[in-house]
Amino acid sequence: MAHTRMRTLAPSVTGPRGHGLHLRAWDAGDDADVEAWLRGHLDPGFQRWNTPLRPVTDLRAARESLRARARDAGEGRSASFRITDGADGTTLGHIGVGEINPHLGQAHVGYWVLPEARGRGVATRALLLASRWAFAELGVHRLELGHALGHGASCRVAERSGYVYEGTMRGAMFEAGRHDAFRDAHLHARLATDPEPAGPGVR
């Protein structure tokens, strides 16, 4: 299977579109992008289920976090997309394709949605769009998705997006707000040969 090297994405040119969304590259030089990135990381809902290695607690850290993601994209390690409304460009959240392994044809997906955009199927629609992009543009064979045990909303997003539940991974994620304790996680995965589910209606 042929694999393509990850390239830096031009937000207005190569960002995937579909399901009422437009996925754009985050821009560390754009104050609005930096503020949205920080707001997402400070959201209690995000912090309950995610514990980044480097916490993002202020604008300076948010900007550096986005710069690091841009470097990773340029070197083919990951791709980070700002989820935006396809009609008016409003920022709705984030979805990323990371841990790209061109030798095994695998990658990992993760996402979060801003509080005001929840309940509209944004995560499901973004995951469908990003998955289609990863299979077509990266040539990956397998996409994995992990979430903390008990995160029912993320489990439903995975299932609606065609990610099959494959089991529980013991001690696979940090506990909320800690780097010295671990919790179990569900593993979901989708193969390039799996059928793509129909997207939810745009609300």
N, C-alpha and C positions, 0 to 999 in steps of 0.2 A: 504494500500500500504506500503510495506516495504521500509525503507530508510537506507542507509549505512552511517556510520560516515565518514566524510572527513578524508583522510589520507595524510601524507606528500608524495609527489610524487618523485620518483627517475627519474631524467631527461632522462636517456638513456634506462630505462626499461619500465616504465609505460606511457610515453608520447604518446598521440594518434598520429597515422600516417594516412595519406590519402590525396587525392586531391593534391598530389605533395608537401605536407607539413609535418612537424614533429613538434608537440607542446611539448616543453620541459619546465620543471620548471626553473624559473629564479634562479640564484645563486648569492647571495649577496657577496660571497667570490671570485667571478670571476671578475677581473677588466674589461674585455670586456663586460660582462653583465651589469655591473654598468654604463659603458660609454654609452652603447646603451640605457639604461633606461633614463639616463640624456638627451641624444640627442633627444629621443622621446618627453620628456616633454618640452624641449626648442624649439621645432619646432613650428613656428608661426601657422601652420595649426592645431596642437593640441591645442595650447593656445586659438585659436579663438572659439573652441567648447567645451573645457573642463576647469574647474576651480577646481582643487583639494583642499581639505580642508587644506592640508599641501603642499605648493608649493615645487617643486623639482628644485632647482636652481644651485646646485653644486654637486660635486662627493660625498661629505660627506652626504648630504641630500638624494642623490640617493641610496646610500648603506643602509642607515637607512630605507628608504622607502621599499626596497626589503626585508630587515630583518623583517619588520612589516608584509609584505605580507606572508612571510614564516611562521611566528607565526600564522597568521590567518588560513593558510592552515592546519597547524598542529592541530589547535583547531576546524577544521571543518566549519569555517565561510566563506571561499572562496578558490578559486584555481586560481593561476596566471600562465599563460603560455607564454613563449617566442615563437613567431611564427618563425620557421626557414624553409629554403628551404630543401625539403626532400632529395635532391641529394647532396648538398655541405655544408649544415648546416649554411648558411648565415642567420644572424638575419634579419627578415623582419618587425617585429612589436610585438604587445602584444595583447592577448585576455584573459579576466578573467571571471570567474563565481563567483559572489559574492552574498551577502545578502541571503545566503542559509538558508531556513526555512524548516527544516525537518518535522515539524508538518503539514504545509500546502502543502509541496511538491513543493515549489517554489524557484526560484533563479533569479538573474539578470545577464545579460551579457553585457560586454563592451569591446571595442577594439580600437586600433589605429595602423596605418601602417607608417613606416618610409618613408620619401619623395621619396627616390630612388626606393621603391618597389611598389609605387602606379600605378594604371592603368593596373594591371596584375590579378585582381580578387582575390588578397590575402585575403582581409577582408572577402569576401563572402566564400571563401574556408575554411578559419579558423573558421568562424562562423558555417558553416555546421559541421565541424569536432568537435568543442567544444560542439555543441548542442547534437550531437550523443553521445559523451562521457558523458555529464551531464545526459541525459536520461537513459543511460545504467548503468553508474557507481554510480551515486548519487540517482537514482530512482526518480528524480523529475517529477512532472506532468506538470508543467508550467514554461516556461522561459520567462522573460520579458526583453525588450530592449527599452531604452529611448534615444532620441537625441534631441538637441535643434532645435526649429522651424527654418526652413531655411537651415538646413544641408541636402541638397538634396542627396549628395553622400551616407550618412549613411542611409537615407531613402531607397535608391535603394538597398543597401546591405541587409537591413532587409527584404525587399520584395522578393529579389532573394533567400533568405535563408529560406523562408517559414514563416516569422514573419508577421502576419496579423496586419495591422494598426487598432487600436482600438479607437483612439481618440486623442484629444489634451488636455494635462494637463496644467492648468494655473499656472504660476509662480512656476514651478516644478524644475527648474535648476538655478544655479547661472549665472548671466551675466558674460561675459568674463572678467577675471581678477578682479572680485569683489565678496565679500562675504556679501555685504549689498544691493544687488539688484538682482532681479530674472527675468527669462524669461520663456516663454512657451516651452513645449516640446511635441513631438509626443510619443505616447506609442504604441509599437508593442509587440506581444506575439506569442509564438508557444507552442502548447500542445504536449505531448508525443504521442497522438493519431493522430496528423496531419501527412500527408505524407511528407517524406523527399524529397525535390527537387533534381534534378540532379545537380551536381557541374559544375561550368564553366570550360572551357578548361584551361590547364596549359600553361602559357605563360612565 
